[in-house]
Amino acid sequence: MRFSLVGVFLVFWLMFPIPAAARTFKTTWEQKALNAAARQMAAGDTLEVLDQAGRVTFTWTATPAFLAAQAAEDRKDLTTAAAGMRALAERGDARAQHRLGAYLHDGAGVERNDAEAVRWFLKAAAKNYGSSMQSLAMFYRSGFGVHKDDVVTASWLRKASDIGNPDSQSVLADMLFYGKGVPKDEAEGLRWFKAAADAGNAYSLNQMGIFYRTGSAGLKKDNKLAFDFYRRAADLGEPYAMFNLAACYSNGWGIAKSEEAAFVWRRKAALAGNVKAQFDLAFQYSESDPKQAAQWYTKAAEQGFGPAQINLGIMYEKGEGLARDLKSAAYWYRQAADQGYELAQEKLDALDNDDGGAPK
């Protein structure tokens, strides 16, 4: 009886498949890039997280157990996911320790416990996991499970910044440049803003745009550079940068004037929640479309923006763009008056002095 060598090999391969070669995924501490790389991994693959100089700052190998817990999270079975991450965390898996800390903070699959979350973040941070350093900084800044402490916050931000975490670099820059809870140091703050912007952090890109637009932070005024920074930040979804782009187009700062482009970016910023853009858009609609104006004033007013609250009160008082409603007018005047807006108080007094007064 004759056997084909090809046939024998095929049978052997089907019975004992050769495992795929393990891969190495290189990424940065930028959260979207980190998550995207991790999501491509199979068991046995290695993750290497690099700083901005290309040095490896953290190494991790995916295991079947971690991928199973992650799959449970994906299908919204958070109890199973949390249990799986806890088992791995107790065996020293840094990414599992971080995920468990996040579950504990969110109360996802486990009872919320910020103090325990801090304990797991500390374990992961001790293994140089930058995302946990960032989380610890935010916990100390907000007082989640620990006493608020700006000095400790800055310390953890610096640790994460030193290994290339752009989100931490941006927050640390903001604290240092403006002296928020730490001694003011504009030069050091600018250095971290530049580092975070180079890494693609949207907030820092916008901040660099502001510096170049205003000629502040020791930088020479440069509208073209400012526009470029605003555009990069806006393309990443930063609402304030969208608003600033609209201003550039309206005034011809670093780009040819275009009211059409200004309107497009102002509307994008408003839809993204920028309160000043919402106010400006409402004002722009006030003559041509009072109903639209009222809608945008309402969005800005609900965010606590005093000028929008006043204008919305006026629209309710006059019945422009919505039904006349003195009670609602008084409410919005009162909201703005409580913030110290004198015009709002005057409007409220006028309503109270009107015949019968405004409803309380």
Protein Blocks (a to p, Z undefined) as FASTA:
>chain_A
ZZdfklmmmmmmmmmccddddddddddfbfklmmmmmmmpcehiacddddfkopafbdcd
ddfklmmmmmmmmnopaklmmmmmmmmmmnopaklmmmmmmmmmnopoiacdfklmmmmm
mmmmmnopaklmmmmmmmmmnopoiacdfklmmmmmmmmmmnopaklmmmmmmmmmnopo
iacdfklmmmmmmmmmmnopaklmmmmmmmmmnopghiacdfklmmmmmmmmmmnopakl
mmmmmmmmmnopoiacdfklmmmmmmmmmmnopaklmmmmmmmmmmmmmmlmmmmmmmmm
mnopaklmmmmmmmmmnopoiacdfklmmmmmmmmmmnopaklmmmmmmmmmmghiaaZZ
